[in-house]
Amino acid sequence: MNNEVAFKLDTYRFQKASLNFDIPSKAELSINFMPSGKFYKKENRYELSFDVLVTCKDTNSTVISVSCIASFTFTSEVTFNDIPDFFYPNSLAILFPYIRAFVSTISLQANVSPIILPTVNLMGLTGKLRKNTSINEG
């Protein structure tokens, strides 16, 4: 395999978003990330699904739920096993600012205190994303 494998973000779109701001003021919020992906061998493309769930610890209710899908292409031909290790955390890091901005915007537009997701180190999601990645040979 060529060690100079590169990739680029082609598109992203938000599939679902739900809001529930019926929470106590000064509520403590918790953020959960659920990444998964599918590698399309024939197209040399990786589709990243990144779900973010913000819950209220006080009421155990969902405040914001967002599902985003992004499409990345590799600049050189790769196989599923040759997807470089750096791809997984970097694809998440590339997509997360879009999700972060979207969550801030929709909460601000709801005329409530905006929810601003913190900047986070997503390296801890690398194994989860790799494990939740499947291949489409077709």
N, C-alpha and C positions, 0 to 999 in steps of 0.2 A: 504494500500500500504506500502511496505517496504521503510523506509526512507533512506536506503542505496543504492539507485539506482545509478549505475555508467554507463558510456558509453565509447566507444572507437571509434576512427577514423579507419575505415577499408581501404578505398581507396578514392582517389580523382583523377579527370582528368579535363583537360581543354577542353571544347567543342568548344569554338570559341575565336578567338583573332583577332582584327583588329587594324591596326596602321595607323596614318596619321600625319606625322611630318612636314607638310607644314604649320608651324605656325611661327609667328614672334619670334625672339630671345627675351629672357626675358619676354615671354608671361606669364600672370597669368593664372594658371590652377585651375580647380574646380573638386572635386571628388564627385561622387554620388554612393551610394550603394543600390542595389536592391536584398534583400534576399527573398527567398521563400523556402518552404519545403513540403515534403510529408512523412507521417508516414505510414509504411507498417506493419499493425497489425500482420499479420500472420508470418512475418519474424522478428518481433521485431526490425525493422530497420527504420532509419530516413534518408531520402535523402535530403540534403541541396543543393539548387541552389543559388549561390552567384555571382551576376553580378556586375562588377565594371566599371564605365564609367568616363573617364577623359576627360574633355572638356576645350577648350581654351576660356577664357572669352572675349578676344579681338575680336576673329573672330566668336564666337559662334559655333565652329566646334568640332567634336569629334576627340580627339587625340588618345586615346586608349579605346578599348572596350574589356572586357574579361569576359567570362562566365565559371565558374568552378562548378563542381558538386562533392559533397563529400557524402560518405555513412558512417553512424554511426550505431553501434548496441548497444543496451542496454544489460547490463550483467544480468539483471533479467527481467522477463516479466512485461511489463507495458501496460496500455491502453492509448489511445490518451489523455484523460483527466488527466492521471497520469504522463504525461511527466513533469519532475520537472522544476520549474521556472529557475533554474540555467543552464539548458541545452541550452536554446536559446542563451544567450550571450556567453557562453563558446564554443559552437560549432562554432560560428562566429570567436571567438578569436583564436581557434585552426587552422581554415582554412586560416585566413587572412595572416599570414606570408608566406604561399605558394604562394598566389596571389601576394603579395608584391614582393617576390623574382622573380616571373615569369615576372612581369611588368618591373622590373629593368633589367633583363636579355635580354628580347626581345628589349627593347629600346637601351641598350648598343650594342647589336649585329647589330643594324641598323646604327651604326657608327654616332650617334648623341649624344648630351648630354643626359645621361641616366635620365629617369624619375624615381625618387625614391619616392614611396608613403610614407607619414609620418606614424609613429605609431599613431594609433587613438584608442580612447576609443569607443568600439562598443556597449556599454550598451544602447545607444539611439536607437539601431536597434531592441532591444528585442521585443517591441510591434509590430513592423512592421513584423518581422519574424513570431511571433505567429499568427498574423492576416492573413498572407499569407501562412499558413500551412494547408494542407488538409490531409484527411485520406483515405487510400486504405484498405478496409476491407478484400479484397480477398486474 
